């Protein structure tokens, strides 16, 4: 499982002209799922996400987690995070999980993040053509892959 986290002052996702998720200060999280991902990957990534200290404290040092600043989280599925560009110029998405596996994993990830954050989070719509708008704060963008634990 791979996530790309962006610290934002605001973010939203729109599907067919309808806003499906919107947040103010917090984290926009893109999630890519592979067939090898497990419940342990979900738990590890969710804990890492919720406790990642990338918000500034009173001294201006990135020392606070999203839950400590009462921030929100917007999660968006993105199979292209597992693109392979090794051969040629057309990316291959063979490593990305098929919907029958990915949808339940995506839903379990959302539920785990909500438990760990202790509040409801916002989401996009799995498999939809989504338009994502954001104002990256910093900018701060971090990539984490549960298969590499980094």
Helices and strands as residue ranges (DSSP letters): E 2-15, E 18-23, E 26-32, H 39-51, E 55-56, E 62-64, G 66-69, E 72-77, G 79-82, H 99-117, E 122-123, E 130-145
